[in-house]
Amino acid sequence: MPKILFTHKIKAKHLDELKRAKFEFAHIPFIDVQIKDFDTEKVKEIKSDAWVFTSKKAVKSVGKKLEELEIPEFVFAVGSSTSEKLDELGIKALVPKNFTTESLAHEIAKHPVKNVIHFCGNLSDSELGDLLQKEGCLVKKLEVYETLLTPTTVDLSEFDAVVFLSPSAFNSFCKTNDPKKLKTVFCIGSTTAEAVKKSYERLIVTPDNFTFADLVETINQKYKNVISRT
């Protein structure tokens, strides 16, 4: 039976899905995410006409102080899980068809938006701001969570594949492991896959829908023939 390494902490609800999967798994967290306090006055001073969320962690952080804030007319989210977290707060978000920075910028540019707050983490890059600047839109990043890298050395000969859910997890992995020794890589989405491609030239598999359930099913399908022989 194939053995798959997940490079993040697995939540209880996802453990149930993995226990029903047709492969063995192990999980070693390569990142640790911590919610950061932020000054709501800074949000008010910016006077934005749109908010952007690219992570569930950002939603969780802002949700703690939502009563102190005025929600703008436009809220954008990348990913169905991020959008669902906003729904739980009573916020309806606009979600781009493809979960990439380019698609997000294109979606924002469709609307009369000039000042955007991007609630993000400490490792967020400036790509969104660079793209929207060309459209005459100003993006202000506000860090509301922190991603800490927790690299560790892994005996990759024990695993048939490794799963990455974020570029930061892959970057942490590469600090103590050689990505060229990976046999197969699964990524939950295209953003993570693009980050992996910079250091890994072999097979990278992503699900059609970027959810954990679809990721597990994609792994099942990949090893279906192997599983049937065991």
N, C-alpha and C positions, 0 to 999 in steps of 0.2 A: 504493500500500500504506500502511495506517495506520502512524503513528509514535507510539510510546508512551514516556513518560518514567517511569522507576522512581526513586523518591526515596531509595533506600537502596543500600548496597553489596551487590552480587549475588555469592553464593557460587558456586564452580565447578560444583557439582551443579545449581544453578538456571540457570546459563548454558547448560548442555546442553539444558535444557527450552526455554529461550527461543530457542535457535538452531533448534529444530524448530518453533517457533511460526510463524504465518502473518502476522506483522507485524514491522515494524522497531522497534528499541528503543534507548534510551540510558539510562544510569544515572548520576545525580549524587547522592551521599550527602548528606543534609541533617542527619544525626546521626552521632555517633561514640560507640560504647558501650565502656566500659572496665571490666574486672573489678576489684572492690575487695577488699582484704584485710579480714577481719572477725575479731573476737575470739570464739573458740568458747566461752570462759568465760561470755560474755553469754547465749549460747544455753542453756547448762546452768543458769544462774541463774534463767532465766524458768520452767523446769520446765513446758514446754508439753505439752499432750496432742494437739497437731496442728500440722502445718506446711502452709503455703500457698505455691504457686509460680504466678506469673502470667506468667513469662517463661523462655525457654530459657537466657538469660544468668544468671538467678538459679540455675538448676540447675547450670550450669557452675561458678559460683563456689562453691556449697556442696559440689559434688562434689570439689573440691580438698582439702576438710578433712573429708570424710565419716567417715573412720576415727576422728576425734577426737570424734565425736558419737554420741548414741544416738537412733536413729530412733523417733519416737513411733508410737502405734498407728494414727493417722489422718494421711494425707498427701493434700492436695487439689491439683489442677492445672487451670489454664484452658488449653484448647487441646490438640489431639491431638499437636502437635509437642513441647509441653512435657511431656506425659505420656510420650511416647516417649523423651525424654531421661532421664526418671526411670527408666524401664524399663531403660535401659542401665546404670544404677547399681544395679539390683536392687531398685528401689523401686516398688511397685504403688500408683498414685495413683487416687483417686476423682475423676472428671471430670464436671462439670455438663453437662446436655444442651445448654444454650445457653451460649456463651462470653461471658457478661456478668457484671458484679459482682453484680447482683441474683440471678442463677442460682447463682453461687458461694456467696453468703450463704445462700440457701435450702438448698443441698446440705449445707453445714456444719451448719446448724441441725437437720438430721435426725438428727445423731449426738450422743452425750454428750460434747460438747467445750466446755470453759470457758476455756481459755487457748491462744491461737493465735499462732504466729510467722509473719508474712508476710515472706518473703525477697523483697526488692524493690529498685527503683532509686531514685535521688534525686528523680525526678519523680513518684513514686507519690502518689496522692491519699489522702484519709482515708475514702473512701466505704465500703470494706469494713468498717472499724472502726465507722463510724457505724451501719451496718445491723446488725451483729452485737451491738453494745452493747444494742440493743433486745431481743435474745434472751438477754441475760445473759452474753454471751461477750466476753472481753477480747482485743483484737488488738494485738500488739506488732510494729511494723514494724522490720525490720533491713535496712539498706542493704548490699547485696552487689555492686552494680554502679552505674556512673555513666553517665548519658546526657548527652553534650555536644551542644549545638545548633551546626550548621555551615551557617548560611544562605548562600545565593548567589543572584544574580539570574539568571533564566532567560527566554529569549525564547519565550514560550508560543505564539506564532504558528507555531512549528516543530512543535508536537505536537498530535495529535488527542485525547490523553487523558493524564492523570497518575495514577500509582499510589502510594498511601500504605499502608504496613504498620503504622503506629503513629500515635497522636495527637501524639507529640513530633515526628515527621517533618513532619506537617502544620503544627504550630505554628512550627517552624523555617522552613518554606517561606513562611509568611505574613509573616515578618519582613522579607523582601526582595521579595516578589511579591504581587500583588493576586489573591486567590482568585476574585474575580468574573470574572476573565478566563479562567478555566478552562472548557474546552468540556465535557469529561466527566471524572468522577473514578471510579477503581476503588479499593476498599478491601478488605483481606483479611478483615476481620471487622466485626462490629456495633459494637464499642467504638470503633474508628477512624472508622467511618461516623458515629457520633453526634458525635464531635469535629468532623468536617468540616461537618456540618449546621449548626453554630453560625455558620459564616461563609460557607456556600455553599448556594444554594437550588436549583441545577439538578440534573442527573442524577448520582446516586451509585449505582454498581453493586457488589454484593458476591457472591461465589460461594456456592453452597448449603453447601459444606463449606469451612471456613476453612484451606485448605492452599495452598501456592504452586502446586502442579500444577493444582488446581481454579481458582485465580485466572487462570492462563494460559489454560486452556480457556474460561473465562468471557469473557475478552477476545477469543479466537478467535471464539466464537459471536456476540459483539456485532457484530463487523465482518465476519461471514461473507459477507454479500451484497456488501460493498465489495471484499473480497479476491477473490471469484469473478470480478469484473469487471476485475481488474488482471492 
